Amino acid sequence: MNQLLLLCRPGYEKECAAEIQDQASDRQIFGFVQTKAQQGYVTYQCYQAEEADRLAKELPLSGLIFARQMMVTGPLLEQLPEQDRISPIVEALSSIQKAGELRVETPDNDDAKQLSKFCRKFTVPLRQALKKSGQLLHKENPKRPVIHVLFVASGQAFVGYSYTSNNSPYPMGILRLRQPSDAPSRSSLKLEEAFQVFIPQDEHDTRLTSGLNGVDLGACPGGWTYQLVRRGMMVAAVDHGCMAQTLMETGQVKHYAEDGFRFEPPRKNIYWLVCDMVDKPARVAQLIEEWALSGWFIEAIFNLKLPMKARYKEVTQVLETMDAVFKEQGFSGYQIQCKHLYHDRDEVTVHLDLRAMKRK
């Protein structure tokens, strides 16, 4: 097995491919990409033995923008016999011993998702066979590798593994959330997912807690404000449009009917700055940079709307510029993360953490 397979949103294969090529080349790991439009995954075939495994260990999945999941696989198993699909899969996994978990799944495309019901049924006998062969432990163990069987079509599957220290804990790499019935808009799920992805669960009680102050730029009708309010925060909601009455009735929201690009908070003790304004990515990023250099917030989550073309290039340029601006001003200790989240569409979500930021 010397191939890295990355799951992504269908339609973003080119961006995922460009990113893995850049990241692998930076580590002097060379190979070639294979992908097709709308298939929801990308493969990177390494030239040298064991280098896919090295990428799976050393390339942080959290640092990849467009990849949802990452696993080492062999070549596609084709024409798996309907009467016995298990034997060739077990044989293809012969190099793996004592894995801690099995996931039988599909990419997030319409054709493959038709196999979801089959995958659920197939998991039970395959798990039994892998336990019998010693390739899978009898009890799940989060410290051991995960076995992946990814069906891309009927009778066709990639098989391989990922490391629990560097993979997504969610099936297909997708964190599925339920829309709250009282949320003003579906965009609320974008911020909920961002909090779950960027903020460790054991830090929610200190970084996402009541008593903190937040600002929501481009707040109308209040989907992102809702996520701050439900956690007990006081929020300055900035937008010329109207806010949901249910949010205003909480007493936790003050509405400023102003342009988010010109707003200056009257109080500067802001913990969370959130922003989902529709504008050019560079302009939104520059606004966040100005707030950061002014010291007006501690953490920020904001979306960058993607252009129709050169999406990977645009995002990387914006993030590199932000990093350069902070360094030019003598700042260090900040952290920038960026992800194409499941609830995003033609946008990416950025988390800027200034808790440890220092100026020389």
TASULDA-V938193 format. One record per residue. SS is DSSP state (H for helix, E for strand, L for the rest). OMEGA is omega as a letter, one per 40 degrees, with the letter a starting at -180 (999 if undefined). Layout:
# TASULDA-V938193
[[SS,OMEGA] [SS,OMEGA]]
This chain:
# TASULDA-V938193
[[L,a] [L,a] [E,i] [E,i] [E,a] [E,i] [E,i] [L,i] [L,i] [L,a] [L,a] [L,i] [H,a] [H,i] [H,i] [H,i] [H,i] [H,a] [H,a] [H,i] [H,i] [H,a] [H,i] [H,i] [H,i] [H,a] [L,i] [L,i] [L,a] [L,a] [E,i] [E,a] [E,i] [E,i] [L,i] [L,a] [L,i] [L,a] [L,i] [L,i] [E,a] [E,i] [E,i] [E,a] [E,a] [E,a] [L,a] [L,a] [L,i] [L,a] [H,i] [H,i] [H,i] [H,i] [H,a] [H,i] [H,a] [H,a] [L,a] [L,i] [H,i] [H,i] [H,i] [L,a] [L,a] [L,a] [L,i] [L,a] [E,a] [E,a] [E,i] [E,i] [E,i] [L,i] [L,i] [L,i] [E,a] [L,i] [L,i] [L,a] [L,a] [L,a] [L,i] [L,i] [H,a] [H,a] [H,i] [H,i] [H,i] [H,i] [H,i] [H,i] [L,a] [L,a] [L,a] [L,i] [L,i] [L,i] [E,a] [L,a] [E,i] [E,i] [E,i] [E,a] [E,i] [L,i] [L,a] [L,i] [L,a] [H,a] [H,a] [H,a] [H,i] [L,a] [L,a] [H,a] [H,i] [H,a] [H,i] [H,a] [H,a] [H,a] [H,a] [H,i] [H,i] [H,i] [H,i] [H,a] [H,a] [H,i] [H,a] [H,a] [H,a] [L,a] [L,i] [E,i] [L,a] [L,i] [L,i] [L,a] [L,a] [L,i] [L,a] [L,i] [L,i] [E,i] [E,i] [E,i] [E,a] [E,i] [E,i] [E,i] [E,i] [L,a] [L,i] [E,a] [E,i] [E,i] [E,a] [E,a] [E,i] [E,i] [L,a] [H,i] [H,a] [H,i] [L,i] [L,i] [L,a] [L,i] [H,a] [H,a] [H,a] [L,i] [L,a] [L,a] [L,i] [L,a] [L,i] [L,a] [L,a] [L,i] [L,a] [L,a] [L,a] [L,i] [L,i] [H,a] [H,i] [H,a] [H,i] [H,i] [H,i] [H,i] [H,a] [H,a] [H,a] [H,a] [L,i] [L,a] [H,a] [H,i] [H,i] [H,a] [H,i] [H,a] [H,i] [L,a] [L,i] [L,i] [L,i] [L,i] [E,i] [E,i] [E,i] [E,i] [E,a] [L,a] [L,a] [L,e] [L,i] [L,a] [H,i] [H,i] [H,a] [H,a] [H,i] [H,a] [H,a] [L,i] [L,i] [L,a] [L,i] [E,a] [E,i] [E,a] [E,a] [E,i] [L,i] [L,a] [L,a] [L,i] [L,i] [L,a] [H,a] [H,i] [H,a] [H,a] [L,i] [L,a] [L,a] [L,a] [E,i] [E,a] [E,i] [E,i] [L,a] [L,i] [L,a] [L,a] [L,a] [L,a] [L,i] [L,a] [L,i] [L,i] [L,a] [L,a] [L,a] [L,i] [L,a] [E,i] [E,i] [E,a] [E,i] [L,a] [L,i] [L,i] [L,i] [L,a] [H,a] [H,a] [H,i] [H,a] [H,i] [H,i] [H,i] [H,i] [H,a] [H,i] [H,a] [H,a] [H,i] [H,i] [L,a] [L,a] [L,i] [L,i] [E,i] [E,i] [E,a] [E,i] [E,i] [E,i] [E,a] [L,i] [L,a] [L,a] [L,i] [L,a] [H,i] [H,i] [H,a] [H,a] [H,a] [H,i] [H,a] [H,a] [H,i] [H,i] [H,i] [H,i] [H,a] [H,i] [H,a] [H,a] [H,i] [H,i] [L,i] [L,a] [E,i] [E,i] [L,i] [L,i] [E,i] [E,i] [E,a] [E,a] [E,i] [L,a] [L,a] [L,a] [L,i] [L,i] [L,i] [L,a] [E,i] [E,a] [E,a] [E,i] [E,i] [E,a] [E,a] [L,a] [L,a] [L,a] [L,i] [E,i] [E,a] [L,999]]
